[in-house]
Amino acid sequence: MDFEDLREPSITSILLIGKLTFSAKVLISKLAIIIDGGGGGKDSVATAGGKDVAKLDEALNQSLKIIKNILDE
């Protein structure tokens, strides 16, 4: 996918209730910071958008590390 074609990058996270022990809105909020944006939603579904398309790959690459950090909190 060519992310340069997007005006604002978006990230969507969906967690199955009862399968994971953290909130999707916590995860998406932390990822949104990387792309100079914000996010929110419910514990099971959250979305984010941001201004810095160039950092979308970085956000996606950091997602596993961020999930591990959330689980360690």
C-alpha positions as CSV (number, residue, x, y, z in Angstrom):
1,M,0.0,0.0,0.0
2,D,1.3,3.5,-0.9
3,F,0.6,5.5,2.3
4,E,1.6,8.7,0.6
5,D,-1.7,8.7,-1.2
6,L,-3.6,9.0,2.1
7,R,-4.5,12.4,3.4
8,E,-4.6,11.2,7.0
9,P,-3.4,7.8,8.1
10,S,-5.7,5.7,10.2
11,I,-5.2,2.7,12.4
12,T,-7.9,0.4,13.5
13,S,-7.6,-2.1,16.3
14,I,-10.2,-4.7,17.1
15,L,-9.8,-6.9,20.1
16,L,-12.0,-9.8,21.0
17,I,-13.6,-9.3,24.4
18,G,-12.2,-11.8,26.9
19,K,-9.3,-12.8,24.7
20,L,-6.8,-10.0,25.4
21,T,-6.3,-8.2,28.7
22,F,-6.0,-4.7,27.5
23,S,-8.1,-2.0,26.0
24,A,-8.1,-1.2,22.3
25,K,-8.5,2.5,23.0
26,V,-5.3,2.4,25.2
27,L,-3.4,0.7,22.3
28,I,-4.7,3.0,19.6
29,S,-4.1,6.1,21.7
30,K,-0.4,5.2,22.1
31,L,0.0,4.4,18.4
32,A,-1.8,7.6,17.3
33,I,0.9,9.7,19.1
34,I,3.5,8.4,16.6
35,I,1.5,9.7,13.6
36,D,0.8,13.1,15.3
37,G,-2.8,12.3,15.9
38,G,-5.3,11.0,18.4
39,G,-7.6,8.2,18.8
40,G,-10.2,6.6,21.0
41,G,-13.2,4.3,21.1
42,K,-14.3,1.4,23.2
43,D,-12.3,-1.2,24.9
44,S,-13.1,-3.7,22.2
45,V,-12.8,-1.3,19.1
46,A,-10.8,1.8,18.6
47,T,-9.7,4.0,15.7
48,A,-7.1,6.8,15.3
49,G,-6.1,9.3,12.7
50,G,-3.1,11.5,12.4
51,K,-1.3,14.1,10.3
52,D,2.1,12.5,9.7
53,V,1.6,9.9,6.9
54,A,5.4,9.3,6.8
55,K,5.3,7.7,10.3
56,L,2.5,5.2,9.7
57,D,5.0,2.4,9.0
58,E,6.8,3.3,12.2
59,A,3.5,3.1,14.1
60,L,2.7,-0.3,12.7
61,N,6.3,-1.5,13.4
62,Q,6.0,-0.3,17.0
63,S,2.7,-1.9,17.7
64,L,4.0,-5.2,19.0
65,K,6.4,-3.4,21.4
66,I,3.6,-1.2,22.6
67,I,1.3,-4.2,23.2
68,K,4.1,-5.9,25.2
69,N,4.5,-2.7,27.3
70,I,0.8,-2.5,28.0
71,L,0.7,-6.1,29.1
72,D,3.7,-5.5,31.4
73,E,2.0,-2.5,33.1
